[in-house]
Amino acid sequence: MKEAKIGEAKTNFSQLVQRAEAGEEIVIKRGNTPVAVLSKYHAPTARKPGRLKGRVKIHKDFDRLPDDLAEAFGLKS
């Protein structure tokens, strides 16, 4: 992981962006304190509802707490 102070990052921004595009992470520091990370952008993947339909089974007793836990939470006396 490369580290660059803010002044160096300003001067060499294009080169740092190229390195980030190649997959390297660059830590930007103010003095000796890390303040930011320059890294490759990854577009969020779109969620597709129902992709696991028929592949996930929720058992009938899913919402039932065991007696000792129900008692611990004050749901059973």
HTML snippet that shows the backbone in 3Dmol.js (N, CA, C, O; Angstrom):
<script src="https://3Dmol.org/build/3Dmol-min.js"></script>
<div id="view" style="width:600px;height:400px;position:relative"></div>
<script>
const pdb = `
ATOM      1  N   MET A   1       0.860  -1.173   0.000  1.00  0.00           N
ATOM      2  CA  MET A   1       0.000   0.000   0.000  1.00  0.00           C
ATOM      3  C   MET A   1       0.904   1.232   0.000  1.00  0.00           C
ATOM      4  O   MET A   1       1.761   1.391   0.869  1.00  0.00           O
ATOM      5  N   LYS A   2       0.698   2.082  -0.972  1.00  0.00           N
ATOM      6  CA  LYS A   2       1.478   3.312  -1.101  1.00  0.00           C
ATOM      7  C   LYS A   2       0.904   4.375  -0.177  1.00  0.00           C
ATOM      8  O   LYS A   2      -0.303   4.437   0.058  1.00  0.00           O
ATOM      9  N   GLU A   3       1.785   5.197   0.333  1.00  0.00           N
ATOM     10  CA  GLU A   3       1.364   6.339   1.135  1.00  0.00           C
ATOM     11  C   GLU A   3       1.862   7.602   0.455  1.00  0.00           C
ATOM     12  O   GLU A   3       2.970   7.622  -0.080  1.00  0.00           O
ATOM     13  N   ALA A   4       1.055   8.658   0.471  1.00  0.00           N
ATOM     14  CA  ALA A   4       1.441   9.928  -0.133  1.00  0.00           C
ATOM     15  C   ALA A   4       0.924  11.061   0.734  1.00  0.00           C
ATOM     16  O   ALA A   4      -0.222  11.039   1.184  1.00  0.00           O
ATOM     17  N   LYS A   5       1.765  12.041   0.961  1.00  0.00           N
ATOM     18  CA  LYS A   5       1.321  13.227   1.680  1.00  0.00           C
ATOM     19  C   LYS A   5       0.494  14.076   0.718  1.00  0.00           C
ATOM     20  O   LYS A   5       0.606  13.921  -0.498  1.00  0.00           O
ATOM     21  N   ILE A   6      -0.331  14.966   1.251  1.00  0.00           N
ATOM     22  CA  ILE A   6      -1.266  15.732   0.435  1.00  0.00           C
ATOM     23  C   ILE A   6      -0.549  16.486  -0.688  1.00  0.00           C
ATOM     24  O   ILE A   6      -1.007  16.459  -1.830  1.00  0.00           O
ATOM     25  N   GLY A   7       0.552  17.149  -0.388  1.00  0.00           N
ATOM     26  CA  GLY A   7       1.285  17.888  -1.415  1.00  0.00           C
ATOM     27  C   GLY A   7       1.753  16.989  -2.545  1.00  0.00           C
ATOM     28  O   GLY A   7       1.635  17.342  -3.718  1.00  0.00           O
ATOM     29  N   GLU A   8       2.287  15.822  -2.187  1.00  0.00           N
ATOM     30  CA  GLU A   8       2.729  14.849  -3.183  1.00  0.00           C
ATOM     31  C   GLU A   8       1.538  14.350  -3.999  1.00  0.00           C
ATOM     32  O   GLU A   8       1.641  14.175  -5.214  1.00  0.00           O
ATOM     33  N   ALA A   9       0.416  14.124  -3.333  1.00  0.00           N
ATOM     34  CA  ALA A   9      -0.784  13.644  -4.029  1.00  0.00           C
ATOM     35  C   ALA A   9      -1.282  14.684  -5.026  1.00  0.00           C
ATOM     36  O   ALA A   9      -1.716  14.335  -6.124  1.00  0.00           O
ATOM     37  N   LYS A  10      -1.221  15.968  -4.646  1.00  0.00           N
ATOM     38  CA  LYS A  10      -1.648  17.030  -5.568  1.00  0.00           C
ATOM     39  C   LYS A  10      -0.737  17.081  -6.791  1.00  0.00           C
ATOM     40  O   LYS A  10      -1.205  17.230  -7.920  1.00  0.00           O
ATOM     41  N   THR A  11       0.546  16.958  -6.558  1.00  0.00           N
ATOM     42  CA  THR A  11       1.517  17.030  -7.651  1.00  0.00           C
ATOM     43  C   THR A  11       1.417  15.826  -8.585  1.00  0.00           C
ATOM     44  O   THR A  11       1.538  15.978  -9.800  1.00  0.00           O
ATOM     45  N   ASN A  12       1.200  14.638  -8.033  1.00  0.00           N
ATOM     46  CA  ASN A  12       1.220  13.394  -8.809  1.00  0.00           C
ATOM     47  C   ASN A  12      -0.157  12.742  -8.913  1.00  0.00           C
ATOM     48  O   ASN A  12      -0.264  11.519  -8.999  1.00  0.00           O
ATOM     49  N   PHE A  13      -1.214  13.564  -8.903  1.00  0.00           N
ATOM     50  CA  PHE A  13      -2.567  13.015  -8.845  1.00  0.00           C
ATOM     51  C   PHE A  13      -2.860  12.055 -10.007  1.00  0.00           C
ATOM     52  O   PHE A  13      -3.415  10.979  -9.784  1.00  0.00           O
ATOM     53  N   SER A  14      -2.500  12.422 -11.227  1.00  0.00           N
ATOM     54  CA  SER A  14      -2.783  11.563 -12.383  1.00  0.00           C
ATOM     55  C   SER A  14      -2.120  10.197 -12.237  1.00  0.00           C
ATOM     56  O   SER A  14      -2.736   9.170 -12.521  1.00  0.00           O
ATOM     57  N   GLN A  15      -0.857  10.186 -11.791  1.00  0.00           N
ATOM     58  CA  GLN A  15      -0.157   8.918 -11.621  1.00  0.00           C
ATOM     59  C   GLN A  15      -0.785   8.087 -10.503  1.00  0.00           C
ATOM     60  O   GLN A  15      -0.887   6.865 -10.612  1.00  0.00           O
ATOM     61  N   LEU A  16      -1.204   8.756  -9.431  1.00  0.00           N
ATOM     62  CA  LEU A  16      -1.844   8.028  -8.331  1.00  0.00           C
ATOM     63  C   LEU A  16      -3.180   7.440  -8.769  1.00  0.00           C
ATOM     64  O   LEU A  16      -3.528   6.328  -8.372  1.00  0.00           O
ATOM     65  N   VAL A  17      -3.924   8.172  -9.579  1.00  0.00           N
ATOM     66  CA  VAL A  17      -5.196   7.645 -10.089  1.00  0.00           C
ATOM     67  C   VAL A  17      -4.943   6.430 -10.972  1.00  0.00           C
ATOM     68  O   VAL A  17      -5.684   5.449 -10.895  1.00  0.00           O
ATOM     69  N   GLN A  18      -3.916   6.477 -11.806  1.00  0.00           N
ATOM     70  CA  GLN A  18      -3.579   5.317 -12.647  1.00  0.00           C
ATOM     71  C   GLN A  18      -3.242   4.101 -11.784  1.00  0.00           C
ATOM     72  O   GLN A  18      -3.650   2.982 -12.093  1.00  0.00           O
ATOM     73  N   ARG A  19      -2.506   4.323 -10.717  1.00  0.00           N
ATOM     74  CA  ARG A  19      -2.156   3.215  -9.826  1.00  0.00           C
ATOM     75  C   ARG A  19      -3.402   2.665  -9.134  1.00  0.00           C
ATOM     76  O   ARG A  19      -3.533   1.456  -8.945  1.00  0.00           O
ATOM     77  N   ALA A  20      -4.316   3.565  -8.756  1.00  0.00           N
ATOM     78  CA  ALA A  20      -5.566   3.120  -8.134  1.00  0.00           C
ATOM     79  C   ALA A  20      -6.396   2.320  -9.139  1.00  0.00           C
ATOM     80  O   ALA A  20      -6.997   1.308  -8.780  1.00  0.00           O
ATOM     81  N   GLU A  21      -6.432   2.767 -10.385  1.00  0.00           N
ATOM     82  CA  GLU A  21      -7.163   2.029 -11.426  1.00  0.00           C
ATOM     83  C   GLU A  21      -6.605   0.623 -11.604  1.00  0.00           C
ATOM     84  O   GLU A  21      -7.337  -0.307 -11.940  1.00  0.00           O
ATOM     85  N   ALA A  22      -5.308   0.477 -11.377  1.00  0.00           N
ATOM     86  CA  ALA A  22      -4.660  -0.831 -11.510  1.00  0.00           C
ATOM     87  C   ALA A  22      -4.908  -1.713 -10.285  1.00  0.00           C
ATOM     88  O   ALA A  22      -4.493  -2.872 -10.261  1.00  0.00           O
ATOM     89  N   GLY A  23      -5.585  -1.166  -9.265  1.00  0.00           N
ATOM     90  CA  GLY A  23      -5.948  -1.965  -8.100  1.00  0.00           C
ATOM     91  C   GLY A  23      -5.185  -1.649  -6.831  1.00  0.00           C
ATOM     92  O   GLY A  23      -5.434  -2.267  -5.796  1.00  0.00           O
ATOM     93  N   GLU A  24      -4.271  -0.711  -6.884  1.00  0.00           N
ATOM     94  CA  GLU A  24      -3.491  -0.362  -5.689  1.00  0.00           C
ATOM     95  C   GLU A  24      -4.275   0.631  -4.831  1.00  0.00           C
ATOM     96  O   GLU A  24      -5.003   1.473  -5.357  1.00  0.00           O
ATOM     97  N   GLU A  25      -4.124   0.528  -3.528  1.00  0.00           N
ATOM     98  CA  GLU A  25      -4.722   1.501  -2.617  1.00  0.00           C
ATOM     99  C   GLU A  25      -3.644   2.487  -2.195  1.00  0.00           C
ATOM    100  O   GLU A  25      -2.534   2.086  -1.843  1.00  0.00           O
ATOM    101  N   ILE A  26      -3.968   3.774  -2.229  1.00  0.00           N
ATOM    102  CA  ILE A  26      -3.038   4.816  -1.836  1.00  0.00           C
ATOM    103  C   ILE A  26      -3.616   5.540  -0.636  1.00  0.00           C
ATOM    104  O   ILE A  26      -4.733   6.055  -0.691  1.00  0.00           O
ATOM    105  N   VAL A  27      -2.849   5.579   0.457  1.00  0.00           N
ATOM    106  CA  VAL A  27      -3.276   6.275   1.664  1.00  0.00           C
ATOM    107  C   VAL A  27      -2.769   7.707   1.567  1.00  0.00           C
ATOM    108  O   VAL A  27      -1.570   7.932   1.401  1.00  0.00           O
ATOM    109  N   ILE A  28      -3.673   8.674   1.670  1.00  0.00           N
ATOM    110  CA  ILE A  28      -3.319  10.089   1.640  1.00  0.00           C
ATOM    111  C   ILE A  28      -3.173  10.546   3.088  1.00  0.00           C
ATOM    112  O   ILE A  28      -4.052  10.321   3.919  1.00  0.00           O
ATOM    113  N   LYS A  29      -2.036  11.196   3.372  1.00  0.00           N
ATOM    114  CA  LYS A  29      -1.735  11.595   4.746  1.00  0.00           C
ATOM    115  C   LYS A  29      -1.579  13.105   4.850  1.00  0.00           C
ATOM    116  O   LYS A  29      -1.059  13.754   3.943  1.00  0.00           O
ATOM    117  N   ARG A  30      -2.032  13.646   5.955  1.00  0.00           N
ATOM    118  CA  ARG A  30      -1.759  15.041   6.317  1.00  0.00           C
ATOM    119  C   ARG A  30      -0.718  14.964   7.424  1.00  0.00           C
ATOM    120  O   ARG A  30      -1.021  14.598   8.559  1.00  0.00           O
ATOM    121  N   GLY A  31       0.519  15.317   7.071  1.00  0.00           N
ATOM    122  CA  GLY A  31       1.621  15.103   8.003  1.00  0.00           C
ATOM    123  C   GLY A  31       1.827  13.608   8.119  1.00  0.00           C
ATOM    124  O   GLY A  31       2.078  12.934   7.121  1.00  0.00           O
ATOM    125  N   ASN A  32       1.724  13.087   9.326  1.00  0.00           N
ATOM    126  CA  ASN A  32       1.850  11.639   9.536  1.00  0.00           C
ATOM    127  C   ASN A  32       0.511  10.968   9.800  1.00  0.00           C
ATOM    128  O   ASN A  32       0.456   9.784  10.131  1.00  0.00           O
ATOM    129  N   THR A  33      -0.579  11.739   9.649  1.00  0.00           N
ATOM    130  CA  THR A  33      -1.909  11.208   9.948  1.00  0.00           C
ATOM    131  C   THR A  33      -2.648  10.813   8.667  1.00  0.00           C
ATOM    132  O   THR A  33      -2.876  11.664   7.808  1.00  0.00           O
ATOM    133  N   PRO A  34      -3.025   9.543   8.522  1.00  0.00           N
ATOM    134  CA  PRO A  34      -3.817   9.136   7.359  1.00  0.00           C
ATOM    135  C   PRO A  34      -5.187   9.812   7.403  1.00  0.00           C
ATOM    136  O   PRO A  34      -5.851   9.809   8.439  1.00  0.00           O
ATOM    137  N   VAL A  35      -5.611  10.392   6.271  1.00  0.00           N
ATOM    138  CA  VAL A  35      -6.901  11.089   6.233  1.00  0.00           C
ATOM    139  C   VAL A  35      -7.834  10.575   5.142  1.00  0.00           C
ATOM    140  O   VAL A  35      -9.038  10.826   5.194  1.00  0.00           O
ATOM    141  N   ALA A  36      -7.289   9.851   4.140  1.00  0.00           N
ATOM    142  CA  ALA A  36      -8.134   9.364   3.055  1.00  0.00           C
ATOM    143  C   ALA A  36      -7.451   8.189   2.366  1.00  0.00           C
ATOM    144  O   ALA A  36      -6.250   7.963   2.513  1.00  0.00           O
ATOM    145  N   VAL A  37      -8.261   7.447   1.606  1.00  0.00           N
ATOM    146  CA  VAL A  37      -7.736   6.343   0.809  1.00  0.00           C
ATOM    147  C   VAL A  37      -8.208   6.536  -0.620  1.00  0.00           C
ATOM    148  O   VAL A  37      -9.393   6.759  -0.864  1.00  0.00           O
ATOM    149  N   LEU A  38      -7.282   6.450  -1.561  1.00  0.00           N
ATOM    150  CA  LEU A  38      -7.608   6.512  -2.984  1.00  0.00           C
ATOM    151  C   LEU A  38      -7.565   5.079  -3.490  1.00  0.00           C
ATOM    152  O   LEU A  38      -6.534   4.412  -3.402  1.00  0.00           O
ATOM    153  N   SER A  39      -8.687   4.607  -4.019  1.00  0.00           N
ATOM    154  CA  SER A  39      -8.747   3.222  -4.496  1.00  0.00           C
ATOM    155  C   SER A  39      -9.647   3.147  -5.720  1.00  0.00           C
ATOM    156  O   SER A  39     -10.370   4.091  -6.040  1.00  0.00           O
ATOM    157  N   LYS A  40      -9.588   2.015  -6.391  1.00  0.00           N
ATOM    158  CA  LYS A  40     -10.379   1.790  -7.596  1.00  0.00           C
ATOM    159  C   LYS A  40     -11.872   1.800  -7.257  1.00  0.00           C
ATOM    160  O   LYS A  40     -12.293   1.268  -6.230  1.00  0.00           O
ATOM    161  N   TYR A  41     -12.654   2.410  -8.133  1.00  0.00           N
ATOM    162  CA  TYR A  41     -14.102   2.476  -7.945  1.00  0.00           C
ATOM    163  C   TYR A  41     -14.733   1.177  -8.429  1.00  0.00           C
ATOM    164  O   TYR A  41     -14.416   0.681  -9.510  1.00  0.00           O
ATOM    165  N   HIS A  42     -15.618   0.644  -7.624  1.00  0.00           N
ATOM    166  CA  HIS A  42     -16.390  -0.544  -8.003  1.00  0.00           C
ATOM    167  C   HIS A  42     -17.861  -0.161  -7.978  1.00  0.00           C
ATOM    168  O   HIS A  42     -18.406   0.168  -6.924  1.00  0.00           O
ATOM    169  N   ALA A  43     -18.499  -0.205  -9.139  1.00  0.00           N
ATOM    170  CA  ALA A  43     -19.917   0.135  -9.220  1.00  0.00           C
ATOM    171  C   ALA A  43     -20.718  -0.875  -8.402  1.00  0.00           C
ATOM    172  O   ALA A  43     -20.441  -2.073  -8.449  1.00  0.00           O
ATOM    173  N   PRO A  44     -21.704  -0.395  -7.657  1.00  0.00           N
ATOM    174  CA  PRO A  44     -22.520  -1.328  -6.874  1.00  0.00           C
ATOM    175  C   PRO A  44     -23.291  -2.265  -7.793  1.00  0.00           C
ATOM    176  O   PRO A  44     -23.764  -1.870  -8.858  1.00  0.00           O
ATOM    177  N   THR A  45     -23.404  -3.501  -7.363  1.00  0.00           N
ATOM    178  CA  THR A  45     -24.167  -4.456  -8.155  1.00  0.00           C
ATOM    179  C   THR A  45     -25.652  -4.294  -7.832  1.00  0.00           C
ATOM    180  O   THR A  45     -26.034  -4.103  -6.677  1.00  0.00           O
ATOM    181  N   ALA A  46     -26.452  -4.370  -8.839  1.00  0.00           N
ATOM    182  CA  ALA A  46     -27.898  -4.208  -8.660  1.00  0.00           C
ATOM    183  C   ALA A  46     -28.472  -5.453  -7.997  1.00  0.00           C
ATOM    184  O   ALA A  46     -28.135  -6.580  -8.362  1.00  0.00           O
ATOM    185  N   ARG A  47     -29.342  -5.231  -7.018  1.00  0.00           N
ATOM    186  CA  ARG A  47     -30.019  -6.342  -6.372  1.00  0.00           C
ATOM    187  C   ARG A  47     -31.151  -6.811  -7.257  1.00  0.00           C
ATOM    188  O   ARG A  47     -31.823  -6.007  -7.902  1.00  0.00           O
ATOM    189  N   LYS A  48     -31.357  -8.095  -7.285  1.00  0.00           N
ATOM    190  CA  LYS A  48     -32.457  -8.659  -8.057  1.00  0.00           C
ATOM    191  C   LYS A  48     -33.336  -9.451  -7.099  1.00  0.00           C
ATOM    192  O   LYS A  48     -32.998 -10.576  -6.731  1.00  0.00           O
ATOM    193  N   PRO A  49     -34.471  -8.867  -6.689  1.00  0.00           N
ATOM    194  CA  PRO A  49     -35.352  -9.567  -5.750  1.00  0.00           C
ATOM    195  C   PRO A  49     -35.796 -10.919  -6.304  1.00  0.00           C
ATOM    196  O   PRO A  49     -36.104 -11.055  -7.488  1.00  0.00           O
ATOM    197  N   GLY A  50     -35.821 -11.900  -5.429  1.00  0.00           N
ATOM    198  CA  GLY A  50     -36.314 -13.218  -5.809  1.00  0.00           C
ATOM    199  C   GLY A  50     -35.256 -14.149  -6.363  1.00  0.00           C
ATOM    200  O   GLY A  50     -35.587 -15.246  -6.813  1.00  0.00           O
ATOM    201  N   ARG A  51     -34.004 -13.753  -6.344  1.00  0.00           N
ATOM    202  CA  ARG A  51     -32.953 -14.604  -6.909  1.00  0.00           C
ATOM    203  C   ARG A  51     -32.831 -15.938  -6.175  1.00  0.00           C
ATOM    204  O   ARG A  51     -32.412 -16.932  -6.768  1.00  0.00           O
ATOM    205  N   LEU A  52     -33.187 -15.969  -4.905  1.00  0.00           N
ATOM    206  CA  LEU A  52     -33.061 -17.202  -4.131  1.00  0.00           C
ATOM    207  C   LEU A  52     -34.397 -17.892  -3.898  1.00  0.00           C
ATOM    208  O   LEU A  52     -34.494 -18.818  -3.092  1.00  0.00           O
ATOM    209  N   LYS A  53     -35.418 -17.442  -4.600  1.00  0.00           N
ATOM    210  CA  LYS A  53     -36.745 -18.037  -4.425  1.00  0.00           C
ATOM    211  C   LYS A  53     -36.674 -19.547  -4.707  1.00  0.00           C
ATOM    212  O   LYS A  53     -36.152 -19.989  -5.731  1.00  0.00           O
ATOM    213  N   GLY A  54     -37.215 -20.308  -3.765  1.00  0.00           N
ATOM    214  CA  GLY A  54     -37.210 -21.758  -3.900  1.00  0.00           C
ATOM    215  C   GLY A  54     -35.930 -22.411  -3.397  1.00  0.00           C
ATOM    216  O   GLY A  54     -35.862 -23.636  -3.306  1.00  0.00           O
ATOM    217  N   ARG A  55     -34.915 -21.618  -3.068  1.00  0.00           N
ATOM    218  CA  ARG A  55     -33.643 -22.169  -2.613  1.00  0.00           C
ATOM    219  C   ARG A  55     -33.434 -21.953  -1.113  1.00  0.00           C
ATOM    220  O   ARG A  55     -32.537 -22.552  -0.521  1.00  0.00           O
ATOM    221  N   VAL A  56     -34.254 -21.103  -0.497  1.00  0.00           N
ATOM    222  CA  VAL A  56     -34.135 -20.819   0.927  1.00  0.00           C
ATOM    223  C   VAL A  56     -35.410 -21.292   1.606  1.00  0.00           C
ATOM    224  O   VAL A  56     -36.516 -20.983   1.163  1.00  0.00           O
ATOM    225  N   LYS A  57     -35.244 -22.046   2.688  1.00  0.00           N
ATOM    226  CA  LYS A  57     -36.410 -22.547   3.405  1.00  0.00           C
ATOM    227  C   LYS A  57     -36.353 -22.039   4.839  1.00  0.00           C
ATOM    228  O   LYS A  57     -35.340 -22.198   5.521  1.00  0.00           O
ATOM    229  N   ILE A  58     -37.434 -21.434   5.290  1.00  0.00           N
ATOM    230  CA  ILE A  58     -37.534 -20.972   6.668  1.00  0.00           C
ATOM    231  C   ILE A  58     -38.406 -21.980   7.407  1.00  0.00           C
ATOM    232  O   ILE A  58     -39.563 -22.199   7.051  1.00  0.00           O
ATOM    233  N   HIS A  59     -37.844 -22.576   8.422  1.00  0.00           N
ATOM    234  CA  HIS A  59     -38.555 -23.614   9.164  1.00  0.00           C
ATOM    235  C   HIS A  59     -39.713 -23.032   9.971  1.00  0.00           C
ATOM    236  O   HIS A  59     -39.703 -21.857  10.338  1.00  0.00           O
ATOM    237  N   LYS A  60     -40.704 -23.871  10.237  1.00  0.00           N
ATOM    238  CA  LYS A  60     -41.919 -23.443  10.924  1.00  0.00           C
ATOM    239  C   LYS A  60     -41.638 -22.876  12.309  1.00  0.00           C
ATOM    240  O   LYS A  60     -42.357 -21.986  12.766  1.00  0.00           O
ATOM    241  N   ASP A  61     -40.607 -23.372  12.985  1.00  0.00           N
ATOM    242  CA  ASP A  61     -40.327 -22.911  14.343  1.00  0.00           C
ATOM    243  C   ASP A  61     -39.307 -21.757  14.370  1.00  0.00           C
ATOM    244  O   ASP A  61     -38.716 -21.490  15.416  1.00  0.00           O
ATOM    245  N   PHE A  62     -39.101 -21.089  13.264  1.00  0.00           N
ATOM    246  CA  PHE A  62     -38.103 -20.015  13.160  1.00  0.00           C
ATOM    247  C   PHE A  62     -38.311 -18.929  14.212  1.00  0.00           C
ATOM    248  O   PHE A  62     -37.345 -18.471  14.821  1.00  0.00           O
ATOM    249  N   ASP A  63     -39.544 -18.513  14.431  1.00  0.00           N
ATOM    250  CA  ASP A  63     -39.829 -17.425  15.362  1.00  0.00           C
ATOM    251  C   ASP A  63     -39.974 -17.881  16.817  1.00  0.00           C
ATOM    252  O   ASP A  63     -40.185 -17.045  17.696  1.00  0.00           O
ATOM    253  N   ARG A  64     -39.869 -19.154  17.086  1.00  0.00           N
ATOM    254  CA  ARG A  64     -40.058 -19.666  18.442  1.00  0.00           C
ATOM    255  C   ARG A  64     -38.723 -19.665  19.181  1.00  0.00           C
ATOM    256  O   ARG A  64     -37.734 -20.235  18.719  1.00  0.00           O
ATOM    257  N   LEU A  65     -38.723 -19.012  20.337  1.00  0.00           N
ATOM    258  CA  LEU A  65     -37.535 -19.014  21.187  1.00  0.00           C
ATOM    259  C   LEU A  65     -37.539 -20.252  22.065  1.00  0.00           C
ATOM    260  O   LEU A  65     -38.599 -20.692  22.510  1.00  0.00           O
ATOM    261  N   PRO A  66     -36.365 -20.822  22.318  1.00  0.00           N
ATOM    262  CA  PRO A  66     -36.301 -21.909  23.287  1.00  0.00           C
ATOM    263  C   PRO A  66     -36.786 -21.395  24.649  1.00  0.00           C
ATOM    264  O   PRO A  66     -36.640 -20.212  24.956  1.00  0.00           O
ATOM    265  N   ASP A  67     -37.348 -22.265  25.439  1.00  0.00           N
ATOM    266  CA  ASP A  67     -37.951 -21.876  26.721  1.00  0.00           C
ATOM    267  C   ASP A  67     -36.991 -21.089  27.611  1.00  0.00           C
ATOM    268  O   ASP A  67     -37.393 -20.101  28.225  1.00  0.00           O
ATOM    269  N   ASP A  68     -35.724 -21.516  27.687  1.00  0.00           N
ATOM    270  CA  ASP A  68     -34.790 -20.824  28.575  1.00  0.00           C
ATOM    271  C   ASP A  68     -34.514 -19.391  28.098  1.00  0.00           C
ATOM    272  O   ASP A  68     -34.369 -18.490  28.923  1.00  0.00           O
ATOM    273  N   LEU A  69     -34.441 -19.172  26.796  1.00  0.00           N
ATOM    274  CA  LEU A  69     -34.236 -17.809  26.287  1.00  0.00           C
ATOM    275  C   LEU A  69     -35.486 -16.954  26.469  1.00  0.00           C
ATOM    276  O   LEU A  69     -35.395 -15.782  26.834  1.00  0.00           O
ATOM    277  N   ALA A  70     -36.638 -17.536  26.217  1.00  0.00           N
ATOM    278  CA  ALA A  70     -37.883 -16.797  26.409  1.00  0.00           C
ATOM    279  C   ALA A  70     -38.009 -16.345  27.859  1.00  0.00           C
ATOM    280  O   ALA A  70     -38.443 -15.225  28.131  1.00  0.00           O
ATOM    281  N   GLU A  71     -37.634 -17.208  28.776  1.00  0.00           N
ATOM    282  CA  GLU A  71     -37.683 -16.869  30.201  1.00  0.00           C
ATOM    283  C   GLU A  71     -36.668 -15.777  30.519  1.00  0.00           C
ATOM    284  O   GLU A  71     -36.971 -14.858  31.279  1.00  0.00           O
ATOM    285  N   ALA A  72     -35.467 -15.863  29.948  1.00  0.00           N
ATOM    286  CA  ALA A  72     -34.421 -14.868  30.193  1.00  0.00           C
ATOM    287  C   ALA A  72     -34.851 -13.476  29.715  1.00  0.00           C
ATOM    288  O   ALA A  72     -34.470 -12.469  30.312  1.00  0.00           O
ATOM    289  N   PHE A  73     -35.632 -13.421  28.654  1.00  0.00           N
ATOM    290  CA  PHE A  73     -36.118 -12.150  28.118  1.00  0.00           C
ATOM    291  C   PHE A  73     -37.436 -11.715  28.743  1.00  0.00           C
ATOM    292  O   PHE A  73     -38.006 -10.693  28.360  1.00  0.00           O
ATOM    293  N   GLY A  74     -37.911 -12.485  29.694  1.00  0.00           N
ATOM    294  CA  GLY A  74     -39.140 -12.128  30.384  1.00  0.00           C
ATOM    295  C   GLY A  74     -40.394 -12.371  29.570  1.00  0.00           C
ATOM    296  O   GLY A  74     -41.435 -11.769  29.832  1.00  0.00           O
ATOM    297  N   LEU A  75     -40.301 -13.252  28.582  1.00  0.00           N
ATOM    298  CA  LEU A  75     -41.462 -13.549  27.749  1.00  0.00           C
ATOM    299  C   LEU A  75     -42.245 -14.756  28.251  1.00  0.00           C
ATOM    300  O   LEU A  75     -43.326 -15.062  27.750  1.00  0.00           O
ATOM    301  N   LYS A  76     -41.695 -15.423  29.228  1.00  0.00           N
ATOM    302  CA  LYS A  76     -42.333 -16.622  29.759  1.00  0.00           C
ATOM    303  C   LYS A  76     -42.018 -16.690  31.247  1.00  0.00           C
ATOM    304  O   LYS A  76     -40.895 -16.399  31.660  1.00  0.00           O
ATOM    305  N   SER A  77     -42.990 -17.068  32.043  1.00  0.00           N
ATOM    306  CA  SER A  77     -42.705 -17.149  33.490  1.00  0.00           C
ATOM    307  C   SER A  77     -42.795 -18.563  33.983  1.00  0.00           C
ATOM    308  O   SER A  77     -42.587 -18.818  35.170  1.00  0.00           O
TER     309      SER A  77
END
`;
const viewer = $3Dmol.createViewer("view");
viewer.addModel(pdb, "pdb");
viewer.setStyle({}, {cartoon: {color: "spectrum"}});
viewer.zoomTo();
viewer.render();
</script>
